Amino acid sequence: MLDINYKNIVEDAIKKNIKYYEPFTSLDISNQCKQINPYLRHKDVSQFVHEYMNKCFENNTTNYISTTINVNNNLNRTTLYHPKWESNLFLAYDEDRRNLKPIPTKRDPLSIPIVHSLILKEIDRFGLIGAHDADIRYSLSLNHGIYPKETQESIEDLIASNKIQLKDGRLYLSTIKIPVTTVKSNKDIKVSSNSPKSGMDFLPENLRNLIKMFHQRQ
């Protein structure tokens, strides 16, 4: 969601297009705003554009209307906002504009330490069990609104800086010593006929405790 300063940038861009009777989509506004602030995310800008224009329609404060058009070589559809009197939308909003590509969003350097901190906190919560990167991406997206791509890039940063470690598909804090278990072959395991053993009894004690801890946390 956009904060108040970013909303002002987007609102100014919308008003400028309307002032000069320019047809526009949310992608047009997003790309224009990224020229001013490259850290803006298209999803947030697009949501604001639609909410702003819908409010204008409800309050009858604009001479614009909306029309759904084909874009990206007719592979997708989007909302085009344009003056009511515009009769030829193919002329007003030509093929080049319909195939406009989004300007990539840059990572905000001010948010990177925050994302790193949240990731470390999540991984610490899993302890010796370790965390899957998919779980981290989902948690940060759900609870903090952070894009999965941004989370993944931060995970890679933390691995590169040795603050977390990746082992067997799971993430651990670098301060944790992951137990190394040597699994014996079946021929090395001897069972006494008068002392039956369960499947876990053949495992080393540290691994048995790890498995018990995992089940307790489920």
Buried (B, 14 or more C-beta within 10 A) or exposed (E): EBEEEBBEBBBEBBEEBBEEEBBBBBBBBBBBBBEEBEEBBBBBBBBBBBEBBEEBEEEEEBEBBBEEBEBEEEEEEBBBBBBEEBEEBEEBBEEEBBEBEEBEBEBBEEEBEEBBEBBBEBBBEBBBBBBEBEBBBEBBBEEEEBBBEBBBBBBEBBBEEEBBBBEEEBBBBBEBEEEEEEEEEEEEEEEEEEEEEEEEEBBBEEBBEBEEEBEEEE
